[in-house]
Amino acid sequence: MSQGVCKVVVLISGSGSNLQALLDASAEAGASFSVCTVISNKPEAFGLIRAAEAGVPTSVVNHRNFSSRESFDQALIAEIDQQQPDLVILAGFMRILTPEFVRHYRGRLLNIHPSLLPKYQGLHTHQRALEAGDSEHGVTVHFVTEELDGGPAIVQAIVPIKEGDTPESLAKRVQVQEHVIYPMAVTWFAQKRLKMLEDRTQLDGELLPSCGAQVSN
């Protein structure tokens, strides 16, 4: 990692609510990381406006302009590497990344997923938790590996499921916790407290359990 403040590139596809949480955290006095650019695969993504309003440079690598996933990822790597970032963040980036892309950023690529992984990898997590009759749900920040939503967990926030919850009401409470734990995990990385070792996460020199650190609500 470079000396000084950790340089972060954030990849988005949509509204960028987690991006906003990261921008807010990076603007605090004494912040240990800085968002150096925001890249979207969709030119209409509202997150690009959030970034511009925060004074953060943006760019678009439109996946529709590429004939293959591989060629898109190569262009995306080229765009990211111009910034020489210490960390790459997926914040609602709705693309399945190629193994080559993931390997290129191994150990410095984070994602956030709205479930208590390894439960409910993939989509429609809130609906699936309710249909299963679970008593709790939540969100996980994890390192990205070649397995979709399968990389080592860093931190989870547990959200109790309430009687009468709908996917929408549950999603709103989970999102509140997303905005807490994503900046937390990025700060740990920026402070050099966090690293990926093989298929495990190490925090402050200690290997974390498979679920990562846990925050209850």
trRosetta pair geometry for C-beta under 8 A, 3 or more apart (Angstrom, degrees):
i j d omega theta_ij theta_ji phi_ij phi_ji
1 6 6.4 -35 -165 -112 127 89
1 86 4.5 49 -136 -140 88 124
1 192 6.6 -144 37 -85 148 101
2 6 7.7 143 56 -118 86 44
2 7 6.5 25 39 4 132 111
2 84 7.4 76 -48 136 136 109
2 86 5.8 -117 19 -67 88 112
5 31 7.3 48 -136 105 120 79
5 32 6.3 -177 -132 -176 71 37
5 33 6.2 144 -180 -118 87 21
5 34 4.8 54 138 -10 132 109
5 190 7.3 -8 -165 -166 57 122
6 32 6.0 38 9 140 106 78
6 33 4.1 -36 69 -107 103 84
6 34 7.1 163 78 21 52 66
6 86 4.6 -105 -157 68 80 145
6 87 6.0 25 166 4 117 118
6 186 7.8 -174 95 171 141 84
6 189 6.8 124 -155 111 166 86
6 190 3.5 -127 9 -126 143 90
7 33 7.7 -172 -63 -157 9 76
7 34 6.2 -26 -108 68 52 91
7 36 4.7 9 -161 -25 96 135
7 83 6.6 -169 155 152 128 100
7 84 6.9 44 84 99 153 70
7 85 4.7 -135 114 -131 97 61
7 86 5.0 118 50 4 72 90
7 87 7.4 165 88 29 49 73
8 22 7.3 -122 117 176 151 130
8 26 7.5 -129 40 -90 131 139
8 33 5.2 45 -23 174 124 117
8 34 6.6 175 23 82 90 37
8 35 5.2 -49 80 -101 103 54
8 36 6.5 151 59 6 45 82
8 85 6.1 72 -130 -157 16 120
8 86 7.0 -46 -70 59 55 85
8 87 4.9 -23 -109 75 79 100
8 88 7.6 156 -160 -95 63 24
8 89 5.8 22 -176 -11 111 117
8 186 6.6 18 -100 -159 150 126
8 190 7.8 -54 -51 -79 113 113
9 35 7.7 105 -108 -156 22 68
9 36 6.3 -45 -75 60 67 93
9 37 5.5 -6 -122 65 85 86
9 38 7.6 164 -165 -93 61 30
9 39 6.5 11 179 2 107 111
9 80 5.3 147 111 -141 170 90
9 83 5.4 129 -73 73 119 152
9 85 4.3 -107 -11 -54 100 159
9 87 7.5 -175 29 94 66 52
9 88 5.1 -17 68 -114 100 73
9 89 7.0 -179 89 24 47 76
10 19 5.4 125 149 -117 150 96
10 22 6.2 154 -86 84 144 156
10 35 5.7 -18 -9 -140 117 115
10 37 7.7 -163 33 99 69 46
10 38 4.9 -20 70 -113 98 78
10 39 7.4 168 86 26 48 67
10 51 7.8 -170 66 -91 122 125
10 88 8.0 163 -88 -164 27 53
10 89 4.6 -23 -110 71 71 110
10 91 5.2 -4 -169 10 106 127
11 38 7.9 163 -88 -162 22 59
11 39 5.4 -26 -107 73 70 93
11 40 7.4 141 -163 -93 57 37
11 41 7.7 34 -172 -23 99 92
11 76 7.8 38 -114 -166 132 124
11 88 6.8 28 -14 179 110 96
11 89 6.8 -178 21 88 72 54
11 90 5.4 -25 66 -110 108 57
11 91 6.8 152 72 27 51 72
11 93 4.1 24 120 -86 103 145
12 16 5.0 3 -143 -90 153 94
12 19 5.6 -21 -77 -52 136 138
12 38 6.2 1 8 -176 118 104
12 39 7.4 155 26 81 71 43
12 40 5.0 -36 77 -96 83 89
12 45 5.6 144 118 167 107 150
12 47 4.0 -77 144 81 163 160
12 48 7.6 -163 76 -50 130 66
12 91 5.3 -28 -88 80 85 92
12 92 5.6 24 -144 75 74 94
12 93 5.9 -101 -104 -77 15 77
13 40 6.3 138 -100 -153 33 86
13 41 5.7 -17 -104 47 88 97
13 42 5.3 73 -159 6 67 118
13 45 5.9 -150 169 -99 24 131
13 47 8.0 60 53 19 20 134
13 92 5.6 -128 42 133 83 81
13 93 5.3 123 -23 -132 98 38
13 94 4.2 -93 52 16 168 93
13 95 7.1 155 -71 -21 133 85
14 42 7.4 34 -72 50 47 141
14 45 5.6 -113 -97 -137 10 95
14 46 6.9 1 161 32 51 89
14 47 6.5 75 90 -18 37 113
14 92 4.9 -84 39 149 104 132
14 94 7.1 61 -29 -16 106 120
15 45 7.5 -132 -58 -169 21 75
15 46 4.6 2 -127 58 56 123
15 47 6.1 97 135 -50 20 83
15 92 7.2 -43 46 128 66 171
16 19 3.6 -38 -168 37 94 129
16 20 6.0 106 130 -30 86 84
16 38 7.7 27 -125 -163 138 143
16 45 6.8 94 -36 160 108 104
16 46 6.1 -142 19 92 104 77
16 47 2.3 129 -51 -103 134 100
16 48 7.7 176 -35 -16 149 38
16 50 4.8 -155 102 29 139 144
16 51 7.4 -100 -165 -33 161 89
16 91 6.6 56 -134 121 64 120
16 92 6.7 -137 -84 49 40 136
17 20 5.6 -45 -153 27 35 114
17 21 7.0 37 148 -18 62 99
17 92 7.6 87 34 -31 76 144
17 175 6.5 3 116 -171 148 120
17 178 7.6 69 108 94 108 129
17 179 6.9 -74 147 -76 94 111
18 21 5.5 -46 -152 32 41 114
18 22 6.5 40 150 -17 67 103
18 91 4.2 -153 89 -155 115 105
18 92 6.2 157 28 -16 115 100
18 112 6.1 -174 -129 43 158 148
18 178 5.7 -75 -93 146 105 116
18 179 6.6 -145 -111 -90 59 66
18 182 5.4 51 -160 22 108 172
19 22 5.7 -59 -152 39 34 110
19 23 6.2 35 151 -20 69 106
19 35 7.9 89 -162 -128 83 157
19 38 6.5 58 -149 -124 136 132
19 47 4.8 85 33 -149 156 116
19 50 5.8 120 104 94 118 141
19 51 6.8 -57 162 -62 133 92
19 91 4.8 134 -58 117 77 153
19 92 7.6 -79 -23 30 98 112
20 23 5.5 -51 -144 37 33 112
20 24 6.2 35 155 -20 65 105
20 47 7.9 -126 -40 -126 81 81
20 50 5.3 -90 -80 -163 90 143
20 179 7.8 -24 83 -125 88 115
21 24 5.8 -52 -147 36 29 112
21 25 6.4 27 154 -17 63 107
21 178 7.3 176 5 117 162 78
21 179 3.8 -162 -93 -146 144 82
21 180 7.8 -88 -161 -42 141 25
21 182 6.0 94 97 64 132 117
21 183 5.6 -125 144 -34 96 112
22 25 5.8 -54 -145 38 31 109
22 26 6.1 28 157 -18 66 109
22 35 6.0 99 130 -64 110 127
22 89 6.7 129 -104 123 163 169
22 91 6.8 -101 -4 -84 137 151
22 182 6.4 -69 -66 122 95 115
22 183 5.7 179 -101 -85 55 86
22 186 6.5 60 -126 10 104 166
23 26 5.9 -58 -144 38 28 108
23 27 6.4 26 156 -21 63 110
23 35 5.9 -52 -95 15 69 149
23 50 6.7 -167 0 151 158 104
23 51 7.1 -155 -85 -104 138 57
23 54 4.6 -85 -167 -107 134 168
23 56 6.8 -113 -116 -18 112 142
24 27 5.9 -62 -152 34 29 111
24 28 7.3 44 149 -39 61 93
24 183 7.7 -68 74 -77 85 150
25 28 5.9 -38 -162 2 39 116
25 31 6.3 130 145 -124 64 123
25 33 7.8 22 114 61 105 102
25 183 3.6 157 -52 -141 166 139
25 186 7.4 120 99 69 145 125
25 187 7.1 -104 166 -56 133 111
26 31 5.0 132 -149 160 38 158
26 33 5.7 -78 -107 96 98 76
26 34 5.3 119 -168 -118 122 41
26 35 5.3 -166 13 -8 171 88
27 31 6.9 70 33 -23 12 150
27 54 7.2 -117 -62 -154 129 111
28 31 4.9 116 63 -59 78 102
31 34 7.0 115 108 -71 119 66
31 187 7.8 -101 -155 -106 71 100
32 187 5.6 98 47 -145 117 73
32 190 3.9 142 120 120 105 125
32 191 5.2 -3 168 -63 170 79
33 87 7.3 -37 -136 42 132 135
33 186 5.5 -86 28 149 164 106
33 187 6.6 -128 0 -93 114 51
33 189 7.7 41 -72 79 137 91
33 190 3.9 -117 -58 -87 100 149
35 38 6.6 19 167 -57 121 89
35 51 7.4 -120 131 -129 135 99
35 54 7.6 33 68 113 131 140
35 56 5.2 -11 106 -127 108 146
36 56 7.5 150 164 -153 11 96
36 57 7.3 -12 155 43 56 105
36 83 5.2 144 106 -166 130 124
36 85 6.4 -163 40 -96 128 95
37 56 6.6 165 -115 167 29 93
37 57 4.7 -37 -111 84 87 96
37 58 6.7 153 -167 -96 78 28
37 59 6.5 6 177 7 125 99
37 83 5.3 -130 16 -89 126 146
38 47 6.5 -141 172 140 140 103
38 48 6.6 -178 107 -108 123 55
38 50 8.0 149 -105 80 178 89
38 51 3.9 -123 22 -92 146 156
38 56 5.7 73 -10 120 105 123
38 57 7.5 173 25 94 69 48
38 58 4.8 -25 70 -108 91 83
38 59 7.9 165 86 26 50 58
39 58 7.2 160 -85 -161 37 62
39 59 5.2 -15 -111 69 82 86
39 60 7.3 157 -160 -96 65 24
39 61 6.2 13 -179 6 113 101
39 76 7.1 132 140 -147 146 87
39 79 5.9 121 -121 126 146 130
39 80 6.8 -92 -1 -78 158 78
40 43 7.0 149 97 -84 119 26
40 45 4.2 -148 -148 30 152 145
40 47 6.4 151 -80 72 125 109
40 48 5.5 -76 -5 -59 142 106
40 58 7.2 5 2 -171 100 109
40 59 7.9 -178 28 93 66 43
40 60 5.4 -27 71 -111 85 76
40 61 7.8 171 86 34 37 62
41 60 7.4 115 -126 -162 14 73
41 61 6.0 -37 -104 82 64 73
41 62 6.3 110 -174 -126 56 31
41 63 4.6 21 -172 -22 120 102
41 72 7.7 41 -129 -176 120 126
41 76 7.7 -26 -83 -93 99 124
41 93 7.1 95 1 -155 113 86
41 94 7.7 -127 55 58 128 72
41 95 5.8 88 -13 -41 165 133
42 45 4.5 110 81 -44 98 97
42 60 7.5 -91 86 -142 17 109
42 62 7.2 82 -103 -120 29 77
43 48 7.6 -11 -165 -15 41 163
43 60 4.7 29 -91 -137 76 161
43 62 6.1 -19 -34 -83 98 115
45 48 5.2 103 82 -13 88 98
46 49 5.5 -46 -168 30 57 113
46 50 6.7 62 137 -21 74 98
47 50 5.1 -46 -149 32 45 118
47 51 6.4 46 153 -20 70 100
47 91 7.5 150 -136 102 154 115
47 92 7.4 169 -49 70 147 126
48 51 5.8 -51 -151 35 33 112
48 52 6.4 33 152 -19 64 106
48 58 4.8 103 -146 -169 87 159
48 60 7.4 -11 -95 -69 144 99
49 52 5.7 -53 -144 37 33 111
49 53 6.2 33 156 -19 66 106
50 53 6.0 -60 -151 36 27 109
50 54 6.5 16 153 -11 63 110
51 54 5.8 -66 -152 42 32 106
51 56 4.2 -85 -171 74 86 109
51 57 7.6 -41 151 82 119 19
51 58 4.9 120 94 -70 138 112
52 55 7.6 49 -178 -70 33 20
52 56 7.2 -96 -72 57 25 65
52 58 6.0 -56 -60 -5 85 130
59 79 6.0 -154 102 -166 143 126
61 72 7.0 128 144 -165 110 79
61 75 5.4 164 -156 120 126 109
61 76 5.0 172 94 -89 162 73
61 79 5.4 -137 -56 -8 130 158
62 65 4.7 79 86 -6 98 108
62 66 8.0 167 99 -8 61 87
63 66 5.9 -66 -161 35 49 108
63 72 4.9 29 -128 -135 78 147
63 95 6.4 173 -74 -101 151 132
66 69 7.9 113 114 -87 124 16
66 71 4.5 -174 -165 95 113 104
66 72 3.9 175 65 -67 160 83
66 75 6.6 -147 -80 11 135 137
67 71 6.0 40 50 34 74 147
68 71 4.7 93 57 7 88 98
68 72 7.0 -150 93 -3 48 86
69 72 5.8 -58 -151 38 32 113
69 73 6.2 29 155 -18 67 109
69 95 7.9 160 -139 -177 97 106
69 96 7.3 -28 -142 83 141 86
69 98 5.7 143 132 -60 107 106
70 73 5.9 -57 -146 38 29 108
70 74 6.4 31 155 -21 64 105
70 98 5.7 78 -98 -81 63 161
70 100 7.2 54 -134 33 88 136
71 74 5.7 -50 -148 33 33 114
71 75 6.6 33 154 -16 64 104
72 75 5.9 -60 -154 38 32 108
72 76 6.2 31 151 -20 67 108
72 95 7.6 -126 125 -160 138 148
73 76 5.3 -52 -143 37 35 114
73 77 6.3 42 155 -23 66 100
73 97 6.3 112 -112 -153 125 74
73 98 4.7 -113 -6 19 169 116
73 100 6.6 123 118 76 139 102
73 101 4.3 -102 -167 -60 126 125
74 77 5.7 -48 -149 32 31 113
74 78 6.6 33 152 -19 62 104
75 78 5.6 -53 -152 34 34 114
75 79 6.5 33 151 -19 65 105
76 79 5.7 -54 -149 36 33 111
76 80 6.3 31 154 -17 67 106
76 101 7.0 15 80 -124 120 130
77 80 5.8 -57 -145 39 30 109
77 81 5.9 23 161 -18 67 113
77 101 6.2 -143 -63 -119 108 82
77 104 5.8 -16 -124 124 127 169
78 81 6.1 -58 -139 38 24 107
78 82 7.0 41 155 -34 58 96
79 82 6.1 -44 -164 11 31 115
80 83 6.2 -67 -176 32 44 107
80 85 6.5 -64 178 14 89 120
80 88 6.2 9 -157 -105 141 127
80 105 7.9 -36 128 -75 155 129
81 84 6.8 42 -173 -74 53 49
85 88 5.9 111 92 -67 141 72
85 108 7.8 166 114 149 92 126
86 108 6.5 -126 156 -154 50 133
86 189 8.0 158 129 140 108 107
86 190 7.5 99 99 -111 140 69
87 108 5.1 -126 -108 -173 55 90
87 109 7.8 172 -164 -79 62 31
87 110 6.8 7 -177 1 108 110
87 186 6.8 148 123 -141 158 87
87 189 5.7 94 -94 126 146 141
87 190 7.3 -81 -6 -72 146 76
88 105 5.1 -43 30 -153 134 151
88 108 6.3 81 15 126 80 83
88 109 4.9 -12 70 -108 103 74
88 110 7.5 170 88 23 53 67
89 110 5.4 -16 -115 65 66 99
89 182 7.8 87 -157 -177 127 112
89 186 6.7 -9 -88 -95 132 123
90 93 4.3 -99 -151 30 86 119
90 109 7.2 43 -20 179 102 86
90 110 6.8 -153 25 96 78 51
90 111 4.2 -8 60 -104 123 82
90 112 7.4 -163 89 17 82 66
90 144 6.8 83 -1 -62 132 140
91 112 7.0 31 -114 25 59 115
91 182 7.4 82 -108 -168 101 154
96 148 6.6 -34 -132 -100 104 119
97 101 4.4 -108 180 81 107 134
97 102 5.5 125 111 -53 121 89
97 144 7.3 38 47 168 142 140
98 101 4.8 100 58 3 78 100
98 102 7.2 -149 95 -3 43 87
99 102 5.6 -58 -146 40 35 111
99 103 6.1 34 158 -20 70 107
99 146 4.7 20 -116 -122 90 118
100 103 5.9 -55 -145 37 28 110
100 104 6.4 37 153 -29 62 104
101 104 5.7 -53 -154 26 30 116
101 105 7.0 -6 161 10 63 105
102 105 6.7 -79 -155 52 29 86
102 106 6.7 62 147 -75 65 77
102 109 6.6 -140 -141 71 62 161
102 144 5.7 -125 -134 130 101 103
102 145 6.3 88 171 -168 134 25
102 146 5.3 166 81 -79 153 62
103 106 5.4 -9 -151 -40 39 115
103 146 7.4 13 -52 -64 85 106
105 108 5.4 -105 -178 75 80 82
105 109 3.9 89 118 -51 119 117
105 144 7.5 25 93 68 110 118
106 109 7.0 -38 -92 14 20 112
106 145 7.7 48 -126 -110 90 67
106 196 7.5 -117 167 80 74 139
107 143 6.9 -7 -112 -149 32 134
107 195 6.7 7 -162 -164 105 78
107 196 4.5 -144 -117 48 72 112
108 189 7.7 128 -129 -172 69 134
109 143 6.8 83 75 -163 67 68
109 144 4.2 -64 115 43 108 116
110 141 6.2 4 -175 -176 114 96
110 142 7.2 158 -151 84 69 32
110 143 6.3 -55 -100 -103 63 44
110 144 6.7 -170 -108 -17 11 93
110 154 7.3 -18 -132 -7 112 149
110 185 6.4 157 -154 124 150 128
110 186 7.0 -148 49 -82 162 78
110 189 7.3 -122 -47 -35 138 156
111 141 7.4 172 88 -151 40 55
111 142 6.0 -21 63 64 85 79
111 143 8.0 60 20 168 81 10
111 144 5.0 87 -14 -72 112 102
111 149 7.5 -110 104 -103 141 59
111 151 7.3 112 32 38 110 128
112 139 6.4 13 -179 174 98 110
112 140 7.2 169 -153 89 55 44
112 141 5.1 -27 -100 -98 80 72
112 142 7.9 142 -99 18 33 68
112 178 5.8 99 162 -147 144 100
112 181 7.7 139 -124 90 119 99
112 182 5.2 -44 -69 -90 143 112
113 117 5.9 60 80 -48 133 120
113 121 7.5 -18 -177 -123 151 57
113 125 7.5 131 164 -59 84 158
113 139 6.9 170 86 -157 43 67
113 140 5.2 -14 60 62 92 92
113 142 6.7 -14 10 17 113 114
113 149 5.1 98 -107 -132 160 106
114 125 4.9 166 97 62 90 143
114 126 6.8 -29 136 -48 126 88
114 138 8.0 -163 -168 120 53 32
114 139 5.1 -33 -120 -105 50 89
114 171 7.1 15 -171 -129 153 77
114 174 5.3 77 -150 144 104 144
114 175 7.8 -19 -108 -72 124 65
114 178 7.1 -39 -91 -72 87 124
115 119 5.2 -130 159 96 118 85
115 120 3.7 -153 -131 76 163 115
115 121 7.5 -124 58 -64 142 31
115 125 4.1 -128 -59 -159 110 136
115 128 7.8 -13 -103 71 135 119
115 129 6.9 -176 -124 -58 97 119
115 137 6.8 -69 -130 -166 60 84
115 138 6.9 67 -173 71 25 59
115 139 7.1 50 8 -103 17 39
115 140 6.6 -28 79 5 52 107
116 119 5.2 28 76 40 76 119
116 120 7.8 68 45 34 57 107
116 136 7.2 43 -26 118 148 96
116 137 6.7 -159 -13 -166 101 36
116 138 4.5 59 -64 53 93 108
116 139 7.7 -21 -69 -5 56 13
116 140 6.3 117 -131 -48 32 110
116 156 5.6 66 -129 -160 79 139
116 158 6.8 32 -89 -104 128 76
116 211 7.2 -2 -177 -145 93 111
117 120 7.6 -107 -89 62 56 68
117 121 6.7 64 -121 -76 96 79
117 140 4.3 -86 13 32 104 167
117 142 6.3 -30 50 -44 156 145
117 149 6.1 -156 -109 165 129 95
117 150 7.7 -171 -168 -105 130 35
117 153 5.8 179 78 -82 113 115
117 156 7.5 -149 37 -93 76 120
117 211 7.7 162 82 -131 68 65
118 121 6.7 -23 -169 -43 67 104
118 150 7.2 35 -122 -122 100 69
118 210 7.9 -29 -23 149 105 116
119 129 7.5 75 143 -93 129 92
119 134 8.0 90 180 -95 157 150
120 125 4.2 105 150 -132 134 88
120 128 5.0 155 -116 87 117 138
120 129 6.4 -45 -51 -56 155 86
121 148 6.2 113 174 110 122 90
121 149 3.9 166 -139 82 93 134
121 150 6.7 7 -110 -62 144 79
122 125 7.6 156 84 -66 58 85
122 148 7.0 51 -73 129 71 127
122 149 6.6 -118 -34 10 44 147
124 127 4.6 -41 178 44 94 118
124 128 5.6 101 117 -28 87 99
124 167 7.8 -44 -159 -135 72 143
125 128 5.7 -60 -146 39 31 112
125 129 6.3 32 157 -22 67 105
125 137 7.6 131 142 -162 98 116
126 129 5.9 -52 -149 33 30 110
126 130 6.6 26 154 -14 63 107
126 137 6.8 60 -120 -170 64 159
126 167 4.1 117 109 -147 117 78
126 168 7.9 132 122 -42 154 22
126 170 4.6 156 -154 90 115 121
126 171 4.9 -66 -60 -63 160 86
126 174 7.0 -137 -88 2 110 147
127 130 5.9 -60 -152 39 30 109
127 131 6.1 27 155 -18 67 110
127 167 4.6 -12 -67 -89 75 131
128 131 5.7 -54 -141 39 30 110
128 132 6.2 28 158 -19 64 109
129 132 5.9 -60 -148 37 28 109
129 134 4.6 -62 -170 36 81 135
129 137 4.3 57 177 -99 166 116
129 161 6.7 -166 139 -78 114 138
129 170 7.1 -166 75 164 127 158
130 133 7.7 42 175 -67 34 29
130 134 7.4 -75 -75 36 24 89
130 161 6.9 171 -95 -150 71 138
130 165 6.3 -145 -103 97 117 105
130 166 7.6 9 -95 -148 165 25
130 167 6.4 -109 2 -70 141 71
130 170 6.8 -152 -56 -17 113 157
134 137 6.0 105 102 -66 135 78
134 161 5.9 110 98 -6 80 148
135 160 7.0 -33 155 -148 73 75
135 161 5.8 -156 -173 42 25 103
136 158 5.3 0 176 -173 132 100
136 159 6.6 149 -164 76 77 42
136 160 5.4 -50 -105 -108 83 45
136 161 6.0 -152 -91 -5 23 86
137 158 7.9 138 77 -159 29 56
137 159 5.2 -33 75 70 77 98
137 161 5.5 81 -9 -62 101 100
137 170 6.0 40 52 -174 156 123
137 174 6.4 -61 116 -81 112 121
138 156 5.6 68 127 176 138 96
138 157 5.2 -170 -162 92 107 56
138 158 4.6 -62 -74 -113 143 35
138 159 4.7 156 -89 10 66 82
138 174 6.5 164 -145 -124 25 97
138 177 6.8 -61 -151 96 77 156
139 156 6.8 168 84 -150 43 63
139 157 5.2 4 52 49 91 97
139 159 7.4 48 -7 -12 85 118
139 174 5.2 130 -46 -174 110 96
139 177 5.4 163 29 98 125 109
139 178 5.1 -111 179 -78 169 78
139 181 6.7 165 96 46 111 135
140 153 5.3 -67 -164 -129 119 106
140 154 7.8 129 178 42 75 68
140 155 7.4 169 -149 88 54 42
140 156 4.8 -20 -98 -98 77 88
140 211 7.9 -109 -114 -166 119 67
140 212 6.8 135 -149 24 94 141
141 153 7.5 100 78 -162 48 65
141 154 4.7 -51 101 60 94 114
141 155 5.1 14 44 52 108 83
141 156 7.7 -157 22 -74 65 43
141 181 5.6 -156 -16 132 122 106
141 182 5.8 159 -90 -101 128 59
141 184 7.9 -178 11 71 157 91
141 185 4.2 -138 123 -28 157 163
141 212 7.4 175 67 177 73 169
142 149 7.5 91 55 -160 145 51
142 151 4.7 145 146 82 109 91
142 152 6.2 173 -160 88 92 36
142 153 4.8 -53 -98 -104 100 45
142 154 5.8 -179 -101 -1 36 84
142 212 7.2 -127 -92 -52 78 141
143 151 4.2 -124 90 154 67 129
143 152 4.9 17 37 54 113 86
143 154 6.7 110 -29 -47 75 104
143 196 4.5 73 -97 -83 169 136
143 201 6.6 173 -9 -88 117 101
144 151 5.0 -145 -120 -21 12 154
145 150 6.0 -76 64 88 108 86
145 151 3.9 149 -1 -92 89 90
145 152 7.5 80 -27 -6 122 71
145 199 7.5 7 -72 -120 161 83
147 150 3.0 -43 111 58 116 143
147 151 6.9 165 62 -51 89 57
151 196 7.7 -40 -180 -123 110 141
152 196 5.8 153 45 -131 134 98
152 199 5.8 159 -63 174 107 50
152 200 5.5 137 -124 -143 143 14
152 201 4.4 169 142 -41 123 89
152 208 7.9 120 170 65 108 110
152 210 7.8 -109 -141 -144 72 56
152 212 7.5 124 156 -74 72 95
153 156 6.3 -8 -176 -44 132 101
153 201 6.5 -100 82 -4 44 141
153 208 7.3 -115 90 112 82 130
153 210 6.5 75 27 156 116 46
153 211 5.5 -41 79 -176 158 25
153 212 3.3 -113 128 -29 97 111
154 185 4.8 79 120 -132 142 124
154 188 7.5 170 -178 67 122 143
154 194 6.6 31 -141 -155 118 135
154 201 5.3 -174 -97 -142 59 158
154 203 7.6 114 -157 -65 76 119
154 208 7.4 103 -140 42 35 165
154 212 4.9 40 90 -136 13 135
154 213 7.0 -19 151 24 52 91
155 181 5.0 -156 108 -167 123 118
155 184 6.3 -55 61 98 170 121
155 185 5.3 -149 20 -74 120 105
155 212 4.9 -128 -68 144 22 128
155 213 4.5 -20 -108 65 82 95
155 214 7.3 173 -159 -80 63 25
155 215 6.6 32 177 -10 106 105
156 181 7.6 17 -153 -157 8 167
156 211 5.6 -53 2 167 141 92
156 212 5.4 130 -15 67 86 111
156 213 7.4 -180 24 87 64 47
156 214 5.1 -16 66 -112 94 72
156 215 7.0 -167 96 29 47 72
157 174 7.8 146 90 -148 111 63
157 177 3.6 -167 114 174 153 130
157 178 7.6 -134 37 -59 137 38
157 180 6.5 95 -82 70 151 117
157 181 5.0 -149 -34 -31 114 138
157 214 7.8 145 -94 -163 26 57
157 215 4.5 -25 -107 73 73 107
157 216 7.9 166 -159 -86 57 17
157 217 6.4 37 178 -23 97 116
158 214 6.3 25 -23 -172 110 105
158 215 7.0 -173 14 87 74 50
158 216 4.9 -15 54 -114 117 64
158 217 6.3 -171 82 20 64 79
159 170 7.3 129 119 -162 132 79
159 173 5.2 140 -162 123 135 110
159 174 5.3 -119 5 -87 162 69
159 177 6.0 -139 -64 -6 112 148
159 217 5.7 -2 -103 54 58 127
160 217 7.1 -134 -1 87 84 83
161 165 5.3 -106 -166 18 80 156
161 170 6.5 -3 -120 -112 84 122
162 165 5.0 120 61 -52 72 103
162 169 7.8 -76 55 125 113 128
164 169 7.9 4 119 55 78 161
165 169 5.2 -140 -147 81 67 115
165 170 4.8 66 178 -58 123 100
166 169 4.8 89 45 10 79 98
166 170 6.8 -150 84 -2 37 90
167 170 5.9 -62 -144 43 27 110
167 171 6.0 33 157 -27 65 109
168 171 5.7 -51 -144 32 28 113
168 172 6.7 31 156 -23 61 101
169 172 5.9 -50 -154 28 33 112
169 173 7.0 25 153 -11 63 104
170 173 6.1 -60 -154 39 35 105
170 174 6.2 33 152 -18 69 109
171 174 5.6 -57 -145 40 32 112
171 175 6.1 36 156 -26 66 106
172 175 5.8 -53 -149 31 28 113
172 176 7.0 38 151 -25 60 97
173 176 5.7 -41 -157 21 37 116
173 177 7.2 29 150 -9 62 103
174 177 5.9 -63 -161 40 39 107
174 178 6.5 50 143 -30 70 100
175 178 5.1 -40 -148 23 42 120
175 179 6.7 39 156 -18 66 99
176 179 6.2 -61 -163 33 30 108
176 180 7.1 25 143 -17 62 106
177 180 5.3 -53 -153 33 44 114
177 181 6.1 18 161 -5 77 109
177 215 7.3 173 -157 93 113 122
177 217 6.4 -107 -86 -36 126 148
178 181 6.7 -70 -139 44 25 91
178 182 5.9 21 171 -22 66 114
179 182 6.8 -39 -121 29 23 108
179 183 7.5 17 175 -3 50 107
180 183 7.3 -85 -176 41 22 96
180 184 6.4 17 147 -21 63 120
180 215 7.3 -134 113 117 128 163
181 184 5.0 -56 -146 38 41 123
181 185 6.1 42 158 -22 73 101
181 215 6.2 -161 -85 24 117 142
182 185 6.0 -53 -149 34 31 107
182 186 6.5 28 155 -15 64 108
183 186 5.6 -57 -144 41 35 112
183 187 6.1 40 156 -24 67 106
184 187 5.8 -57 -152 34 27 112
184 188 6.7 29 151 -20 62 102
185 188 5.6 -49 -151 31 35 114
185 189 6.6 33 152 -16 65 103
185 194 7.0 93 -166 -104 68 173
186 189 5.7 -54 -152 37 34 111
186 190 6.1 34 151 -21 67 108
187 190 5.5 -54 -142 38 32 112
187 191 6.1 23 159 -12 66 110
188 191 6.0 -65 -147 44 26 104
188 193 4.6 -89 -165 72 76 111
188 194 4.0 73 129 -30 105 125
188 203 6.4 -29 -172 -132 139 102
189 192 7.6 32 176 -76 35 27
189 193 7.5 -92 -70 52 19 71
189 194 4.5 -63 -80 65 60 120
189 195 7.9 118 -125 -73 76 50
191 194 7.8 73 62 3 80 87
192 195 7.9 11 -165 -50 58 103
193 203 6.0 29 144 -159 93 68
193 204 5.3 -5 -165 -66 100 67
194 201 7.1 -18 -160 -172 89 99
194 202 7.2 153 -152 86 42 60
194 203 5.5 -4 -101 -105 75 75
195 201 7.7 160 85 -156 36 57
195 202 5.2 -12 63 60 82 105
196 200 7.4 153 -159 81 60 39
196 201 6.1 -38 -105 -102 63 62
196 202 7.5 169 -102 17 14 83
197 200 5.3 -23 71 68 88 90
197 201 7.6 146 25 -112 78 12
197 202 5.2 50 -6 -21 118 119
197 207 7.3 -83 53 -102 130 97
200 207 5.2 -7 156 -148 138 108
200 208 7.1 169 179 50 88 70
201 207 7.3 120 78 -155 47 59
201 208 4.6 -18 83 36 100 120
201 212 6.0 17 51 -108 152 84
202 205 6.7 -2 175 -134 109 11
202 206 6.7 159 -155 76 72 27
202 207 5.6 -42 -97 -91 75 53
202 208 7.1 -169 -99 -6 22 83
203 206 6.2 -31 70 63 67 81
203 208 5.5 49 8 -53 109 112
203 213 6.4 -9 16 -42 168 119
208 211 8.0 -111 148 71 103 49
208 212 5.2 25 142 -133 144 40
208 213 5.9 -80 -133 -43 133 67
209 212 7.1 -83 73 -2 70 13
211 214 6.2 15 120 -66 118 110
